[in-house]
Amino acid sequence: MRPLLHNRARSRLASFGHAWRGIGVLLAGQANARLHLLAALLVVALGAWLGISALEWALLSAVIGLVLCAEALNTGIEIVVDLVSPDWHRLARDAKDVAAAGVLLASLGALATGGWIFLPRLLARFMPAG
Ligand SMILES: Nc1ncnc2c1ncn2[C@@H]1O[C@H](COP(=O)(O)OP(=O)(O)OP(=O)(O)O)[C@@H](O)[C@H]1O
């Protein structure tokens, strides 16, 4: 490999390593992120048990990714706000509350998606017609 390409590949690899470290920071410091990850694992187990379709897996993967992504961005914003505004400030409050709203909205969307996918199957399984 030529040196320039070699350096670029190394820097891409380093960025990937930083992102992995970020996942570690997120999971180590945020109980909510651990809770969301646990919920995602339970939903995956439920999906496997109920035998959901490929399209339903695709939808679930997207909403799980969205919630975890919102959680990561929320945590990043919290960290930056704590860095630049350790004292009380109206804008710091707005920034944190809006970031938290992002997690709430993503979670509500995921809850609705899970409801549409799982409720009919669970009802059919536990309350079969006739
Ligand atoms: N510097 C600040 N200035 C004004 N209000 C703040 C400030 N820091 C936090 N707050 C308010 O307190 C709330 C809680 O902030 P905190 O940093 O404890 O995050 P959190 O809600 O506990 O998030 P998590 O539980 O995910 O860590 C914020 O949503 C915001 O309304």
The ligand as an ORCA input file, in Angstrom:
! r2SCAN-3c Opt
* xyz 0 1
  N     -26.150     23.862     33.610
  C     -27.478     23.751     33.692
  N     -28.247     24.871     33.654
  C     -29.599     24.779     33.738
  N     -30.287     23.635     33.859
  C     -29.594     22.490     33.877
  C     -28.166     22.473     33.815
  N     -27.757     21.174     33.877
  C     -28.877     20.443     33.960
  N     -29.982     21.207     33.963
  C     -31.384     20.757     34.028
  O     -31.433     19.565     34.791
  C     -31.931     18.490     33.993
  C     -31.163     17.239     34.361
  O     -29.825     17.402     33.969
  P     -28.733     16.266     34.115
  O     -27.434     16.784     33.642
  O     -28.797     15.702     35.484
  O     -29.205     15.227     33.058
  P     -30.160     14.009     33.312
  O     -31.567     14.423     32.945
  O     -29.881     13.465     34.656
  O     -29.703     13.068     32.197
  P     -29.189     11.598     32.400
  O     -30.039     10.980     33.474
  O     -29.413     11.030     31.049
  O     -27.753     11.786     32.780
  C     -31.708     18.933     32.542
  O     -32.617     18.290     31.653
  C     -31.946     20.411     32.647
  O     -33.341     20.705     32.651
*
